[in-house]
Amino acid sequence: MARTVKPSEPAEAAAISPDEAAPRYLRIHRELAGRIEAGTYPVGALMPTETELGQEFATSRFTVREALRCLTEDGYVERRQGMGTRVVSARPQVRYYQSFESLQELFQVAVDTYMVVLGHQPVSLDAELAERVGGRAGERWIRVDGVRWTGPGGRPICYIESFVPERFEALIPQFSDHQGPFFDLLERHSREAIEETQQEIRALVMPQAISRQLGLPNGALSLQLLRRYVTAAGVLIASFNWHSADQMTYKMRIRRGRQPQE
């Protein structure tokens, strides 16, 4: 079982990089990255909590959270709601990791990253698209395009094509300023509770228009994640997430079910 590793308790706030020109969260990020590389926090271990790190560095949880977000971007750690921050690599990685077991974890990813909406337009579903998004051929839906980034001024994670049923068209203008996942906005306004999320993963050549938005060469391979958020009334929203295949790892955990007792 992975253990939580704590540095020796200092008498006062831990010393960090003397580069006072850098934001405090970046200096804390560098210090924590150095500890990971030095083995103070070994791979597989849980790091101290945000509260513990805030006390150690005499700073706010917001500053600590931003430092941990940078560690996640660099591939040192993996953060999961209710599970803490686990070290996954002793060296920075360029890959982007996703691992989800609940809608709350999907919600947290949207909060911890930065979405830029590029535009929206009405579309008429053809038979193939209707089957994939969970609609009917000929229905009018709204397509919303955007790019998810690690943060403002960061690097692109994926290109997202979201398809929203026409009945929610009046909510589309709110997407640009919404902090969080689109499914949360739609669920709250519609009062249609999401009952399940369906996911499909495909390996595809990325369309040229999308690879250009991500700064990738023509013909780049992608992992396309399609998620449908389903309520009792039907699909609330369906999103195609286009990730660069060589920069994305999707992980899942499969447990053996218990056998019924005779």
Contacts in CASP RR format, 6 or more apart in sequence:
PFRMAT RR
TARGET T0000
AUTHOR 0000-0000-0000
METHOD contacts of the structure
MODEL  1
MARTVKPSEPAEAAAISPDEAAPRYLRIHRELAGRIEAGTYPVGALMPTE
TELGQEFATSRFTVREALRCLTEDGYVERRQGMGTRVVSARPQVRYYQSF
ESLQELFQVAVDTYMVVLGHQPVSLDAELAERVGGRAGERWIRVDGVRWT
GPGGRPICYIESFVPERFEALIPQFSDHQGPFFDLLERHSREAIEETQQE
IRALVMPQAISRQLGLPNGALSLQLLRRYVTAAGVLIASFNWHSADQMTY
KMRIRRGRQPQE
2 44 0 8 1.000
2 45 0 8 1.000
2 46 0 8 1.000
2 86 0 8 1.000
3 45 0 8 1.000
3 46 0 8 1.000
4 45 0 8 1.000
4 46 0 8 1.000
4 47 0 8 1.000
4 48 0 8 1.000
5 40 0 8 1.000
5 41 0 8 1.000
5 42 0 8 1.000
5 45 0 8 1.000
5 46 0 8 1.000
5 47 0 8 1.000
5 48 0 8 1.000
6 48 0 8 1.000
6 52 0 8 1.000
7 14 0 8 1.000
7 35 0 8 1.000
7 40 0 8 1.000
7 48 0 8 1.000
7 56 0 8 1.000
10 56 0 8 1.000
12 58 0 8 1.000
13 56 0 8 1.000
13 57 0 8 1.000
13 58 0 8 1.000
13 59 0 8 1.000
14 31 0 8 1.000
14 56 0 8 1.000
14 57 0 8 1.000
16 24 0 8 1.000
16 27 0 8 1.000
16 28 0 8 1.000
16 30 0 8 1.000
16 31 0 8 1.000
16 57 0 8 1.000
17 27 0 8 1.000
17 30 0 8 1.000
17 31 0 8 1.000
19 27 0 8 1.000
22 30 0 8 1.000
24 59 0 8 1.000
24 63 0 8 1.000
25 63 0 8 1.000
25 64 0 8 1.000
25 66 0 8 1.000
25 67 0 8 1.000
25 70 0 8 1.000
26 67 0 8 1.000
26 70 0 8 1.000
28 53 0 8 1.000
28 57 0 8 1.000
28 59 0 8 1.000
28 63 0 8 1.000
28 64 0 8 1.000
28 67 0 8 1.000
29 66 0 8 1.000
29 67 0 8 1.000
29 68 0 8 1.000
29 70 0 8 1.000
29 71 0 8 1.000
31 57 0 8 1.000
32 41 0 8 1.000
32 47 0 8 1.000
32 53 0 8 1.000
32 67 0 8 1.000
32 68 0 8 1.000
32 71 0 8 1.000
32 76 0 8 1.000
33 71 0 8 1.000
33 74 0 8 1.000
33 76 0 8 1.000
33 92 0 8 1.000
34 40 0 8 1.000
35 41 0 8 1.000
36 71 0 8 1.000
36 76 0 8 1.000
36 77 0 8 1.000
36 87 0 8 1.000
36 89 0 8 1.000
36 90 0 8 1.000
37 90 0 8 1.000
37 91 0 8 1.000
39 90 0 8 1.000
41 47 0 8 1.000
41 87 0 8 1.000
42 87 0 8 1.000
42 90 0 8 1.000
43 87 0 8 1.000
43 88 0 8 1.000
43 89 0 8 1.000
43 90 0 8 1.000
44 86 0 8 1.000
44 87 0 8 1.000
44 88 0 8 1.000
45 86 0 8 1.000
45 87 0 8 1.000
46 84 0 8 1.000
46 85 0 8 1.000
46 86 0 8 1.000
46 87 0 8 1.000
47 53 0 8 1.000
47 68 0 8 1.000
47 77 0 8 1.000
47 84 0 8 1.000
47 85 0 8 1.000
47 86 0 8 1.000
47 87 0 8 1.000
48 56 0 8 1.000
49 84 0 8 1.000
50 61 0 8 1.000
50 64 0 8 1.000
50 65 0 8 1.000
50 68 0 8 1.000
51 61 0 8 1.000
53 64 0 8 1.000
53 67 0 8 1.000
53 68 0 8 1.000
54 60 0 8 1.000
54 61 0 8 1.000
54 63 0 8 1.000
54 64 0 8 1.000
57 63 0 8 1.000
57 64 0 8 1.000
68 77 0 8 1.000
68 79 0 8 1.000
68 85 0 8 1.000
69 112 0 8 1.000
69 150 0 8 1.000
71 77 0 8 1.000
71 85 0 8 1.000
72 78 0 8 1.000
72 79 0 8 1.000
72 112 0 8 1.000
73 150 0 8 1.000
73 154 0 8 1.000
73 155 0 8 1.000
74 92 0 8 1.000
74 93 0 8 1.000
75 88 0 8 1.000
75 89 0 8 1.000
75 92 0 8 1.000
75 93 0 8 1.000
75 95 0 8 1.000
75 97 0 8 1.000
76 87 0 8 1.000
76 88 0 8 1.000
76 89 0 8 1.000
76 90 0 8 1.000
76 92 0 8 1.000
76 93 0 8 1.000
77 85 0 8 1.000
77 86 0 8 1.000
77 87 0 8 1.000
77 88 0 8 1.000
78 85 0 8 1.000
78 86 0 8 1.000
78 88 0 8 1.000
78 97 0 8 1.000
78 99 0 8 1.000
79 85 0 8 1.000
79 86 0 8 1.000
79 108 0 8 1.000
79 112 0 8 1.000
80 86 0 8 1.000
80 99 0 8 1.000
80 101 0 8 1.000
80 105 0 8 1.000
81 102 0 8 1.000
81 104 0 8 1.000
81 105 0 8 1.000
81 108 0 8 1.000
88 97 0 8 1.000
94 247 0 8 1.000
95 246 0 8 1.000
95 247 0 8 1.000
95 248 0 8 1.000
95 249 0 8 1.000
96 157 0 8 1.000
96 158 0 8 1.000
96 243 0 8 1.000
96 247 0 8 1.000
96 248 0 8 1.000
96 249 0 8 1.000
97 249 0 8 1.000
97 250 0 8 1.000
97 251 0 8 1.000
98 109 0 8 1.000
98 248 0 8 1.000
98 249 0 8 1.000
98 250 0 8 1.000
98 251 0 8 1.000
99 105 0 8 1.000
99 250 0 8 1.000
99 251 0 8 1.000
99 252 0 8 1.000
99 253 0 8 1.000
100 106 0 8 1.000
100 109 0 8 1.000
101 253 0 8 1.000
103 183 0 8 1.000
103 194 0 8 1.000
103 197 0 8 1.000
106 181 0 8 1.000
106 183 0 8 1.000
106 197 0 8 1.000
107 180 0 8 1.000
107 181 0 8 1.000
107 184 0 8 1.000
110 180 0 8 1.000
110 181 0 8 1.000
110 184 0 8 1.000
111 179 0 8 1.000
111 180 0 8 1.000
113 148 0 8 1.000
113 149 0 8 1.000
113 150 0 8 1.000
113 151 0 8 1.000
113 157 0 8 1.000
114 148 0 8 1.000
114 149 0 8 1.000
114 150 0 8 1.000
114 151 0 8 1.000
114 152 0 8 1.000
114 154 0 8 1.000
115 146 0 8 1.000
115 147 0 8 1.000
115 148 0 8 1.000
115 149 0 8 1.000
115 160 0 8 1.000
115 180 0 8 1.000
116 146 0 8 1.000
116 147 0 8 1.000
116 148 0 8 1.000
116 149 0 8 1.000
117 144 0 8 1.000
117 145 0 8 1.000
117 146 0 8 1.000
117 175 0 8 1.000
117 176 0 8 1.000
118 145 0 8 1.000
118 146 0 8 1.000
118 147 0 8 1.000
118 213 0 8 1.000
119 144 0 8 1.000
119 145 0 8 1.000
119 146 0 8 1.000
120 142 0 8 1.000
120 143 0 8 1.000
120 144 0 8 1.000
120 145 0 8 1.000
120 172 0 8 1.000
120 175 0 8 1.000
121 142 0 8 1.000
121 143 0 8 1.000
122 140 0 8 1.000
122 141 0 8 1.000
122 142 0 8 1.000
122 143 0 8 1.000
122 166 0 8 1.000
122 169 0 8 1.000
123 129 0 8 1.000
123 140 0 8 1.000
123 141 0 8 1.000
123 142 0 8 1.000
123 143 0 8 1.000
123 163 0 8 1.000
124 138 0 8 1.000
124 139 0 8 1.000
124 140 0 8 1.000
125 133 0 8 1.000
125 135 0 8 1.000
125 136 0 8 1.000
125 137 0 8 1.000
125 138 0 8 1.000
125 139 0 8 1.000
125 140 0 8 1.000
125 141 0 8 1.000
126 137 0 8 1.000
126 138 0 8 1.000
127 137 0 8 1.000
129 163 0 8 1.000
130 136 0 8 1.000
130 137 0 8 1.000
130 138 0 8 1.000
130 139 0 8 1.000
132 200 0 8 1.000
132 226 0 8 1.000
132 238 0 8 1.000
133 141 0 8 1.000
133 163 0 8 1.000
133 226 0 8 1.000
133 228 0 8 1.000
133 235 0 8 1.000
133 238 0 8 1.000
134 228 0 8 1.000
134 234 0 8 1.000
134 235 0 8 1.000
134 238 0 8 1.000
135 141 0 8 1.000
135 165 0 8 1.000
135 235 0 8 1.000
139 165 0 8 1.000
139 166 0 8 1.000
140 166 0 8 1.000
141 163 0 8 1.000
141 164 0 8 1.000
141 165 0 8 1.000
141 166 0 8 1.000
142 163 0 8 1.000
142 164 0 8 1.000
142 165 0 8 1.000
142 166 0 8 1.000
142 168 0 8 1.000
142 169 0 8 1.000
142 172 0 8 1.000
143 161 0 8 1.000
143 162 0 8 1.000
143 163 0 8 1.000
143 164 0 8 1.000
144 161 0 8 1.000
144 162 0 8 1.000
144 163 0 8 1.000
144 164 0 8 1.000
144 172 0 8 1.000
144 175 0 8 1.000
144 182 0 8 1.000
145 159 0 8 1.000
145 160 0 8 1.000
145 161 0 8 1.000
145 162 0 8 1.000
146 159 0 8 1.000
146 160 0 8 1.000
146 161 0 8 1.000
147 156 0 8 1.000
147 158 0 8 1.000
147 159 0 8 1.000
147 160 0 8 1.000
147 213 0 8 1.000
147 214 0 8 1.000
148 156 0 8 1.000
148 157 0 8 1.000
148 158 0 8 1.000
148 160 0 8 1.000
148 241 0 8 1.000
149 155 0 8 1.000
149 156 0 8 1.000
149 157 0 8 1.000
150 156 0 8 1.000
150 157 0 8 1.000
156 213 0 8 1.000
156 214 0 8 1.000
156 215 0 8 1.000
157 243 0 8 1.000
158 214 0 8 1.000
158 241 0 8 1.000
158 242 0 8 1.000
158 243 0 8 1.000
158 244 0 8 1.000
158 248 0 8 1.000
159 210 0 8 1.000
159 213 0 8 1.000
159 214 0 8 1.000
159 241 0 8 1.000
159 242 0 8 1.000
160 239 0 8 1.000
160 240 0 8 1.000
160 241 0 8 1.000
160 242 0 8 1.000
161 239 0 8 1.000
161 240 0 8 1.000
161 242 0 8 1.000
162 182 0 8 1.000
162 237 0 8 1.000
162 238 0 8 1.000
162 239 0 8 1.000
162 240 0 8 1.000
163 237 0 8 1.000
163 238 0 8 1.000
163 239 0 8 1.000
163 240 0 8 1.000
164 171 0 8 1.000
164 172 0 8 1.000
164 182 0 8 1.000
164 186 0 8 1.000
164 237 0 8 1.000
165 235 0 8 1.000
165 236 0 8 1.000
165 237 0 8 1.000
168 186 0 8 1.000
168 189 0 8 1.000
168 190 0 8 1.000
168 237 0 8 1.000
171 185 0 8 1.000
171 186 0 8 1.000
171 189 0 8 1.000
174 185 0 8 1.000
175 182 0 8 1.000
175 185 0 8 1.000
178 185 0 8 1.000
182 237 0 8 1.000
182 239 0 8 1.000
183 194 0 8 1.000
183 229 0 8 1.000
183 236 0 8 1.000
183 237 0 8 1.000
186 192 0 8 1.000
186 229 0 8 1.000
186 236 0 8 1.000
186 237 0 8 1.000
187 193 0 8 1.000
187 194 0 8 1.000
187 229 0 8 1.000
187 231 0 8 1.000
187 236 0 8 1.000
190 231 0 8 1.000
190 233 0 8 1.000
190 236 0 8 1.000
192 231 0 8 1.000
192 232 0 8 1.000
192 233 0 8 1.000
192 234 0 8 1.000
192 236 0 8 1.000
193 231 0 8 1.000
193 232 0 8 1.000
194 229 0 8 1.000
194 230 0 8 1.000
194 231 0 8 1.000
194 236 0 8 1.000
195 230 0 8 1.000
195 231 0 8 1.000
195 232 0 8 1.000
196 230 0 8 1.000
197 227 0 8 1.000
197 228 0 8 1.000
197 229 0 8 1.000
197 230 0 8 1.000
198 227 0 8 1.000
198 228 0 8 1.000
198 230 0 8 1.000
199 225 0 8 1.000
199 226 0 8 1.000
199 227 0 8 1.000
199 228 0 8 1.000
200 225 0 8 1.000
200 226 0 8 1.000
201 223 0 8 1.000
201 224 0 8 1.000
201 225 0 8 1.000
201 226 0 8 1.000
201 250 0 8 1.000
202 223 0 8 1.000
202 224 0 8 1.000
202 226 0 8 1.000
203 221 0 8 1.000
203 222 0 8 1.000
203 223 0 8 1.000
203 224 0 8 1.000
203 245 0 8 1.000
204 221 0 8 1.000
204 222 0 8 1.000
204 224 0 8 1.000
205 219 0 8 1.000
205 220 0 8 1.000
205 221 0 8 1.000
205 222 0 8 1.000
206 214 0 8 1.000
206 216 0 8 1.000
206 219 0 8 1.000
206 220 0 8 1.000
206 221 0 8 1.000
206 222 0 8 1.000
206 242 0 8 1.000
206 244 0 8 1.000
207 242 0 8 1.000
208 218 0 8 1.000
208 219 0 8 1.000
210 222 0 8 1.000
210 242 0 8 1.000
211 217 0 8 1.000
211 218 0 8 1.000
211 219 0 8 1.000
211 220 0 8 1.000
211 222 0 8 1.000
214 220 0 8 1.000
214 242 0 8 1.000
214 244 0 8 1.000
216 244 0 8 1.000
220 244 0 8 1.000
220 245 0 8 1.000
221 244 0 8 1.000
221 245 0 8 1.000
221 246 0 8 1.000
222 242 0 8 1.000
222 243 0 8 1.000
222 244 0 8 1.000
222 245 0 8 1.000
223 242 0 8 1.000
223 243 0 8 1.000
223 244 0 8 1.000
223 245 0 8 1.000
223 248 0 8 1.000
223 250 0 8 1.000
224 240 0 8 1.000
224 241 0 8 1.000
224 242 0 8 1.000
224 243 0 8 1.000
225 240 0 8 1.000
225 241 0 8 1.000
225 243 0 8 1.000
225 250 0 8 1.000
226 238 0 8 1.000
226 239 0 8 1.000
226 240 0 8 1.000
226 241 0 8 1.000
227 238 0 8 1.000
227 239 0 8 1.000
227 241 0 8 1.000
228 235 0 8 1.000
228 237 0 8 1.000
228 238 0 8 1.000
229 235 0 8 1.000
229 236 0 8 1.000
229 237 0 8 1.000
229 238 0 8 1.000
230 236 0 8 1.000
END
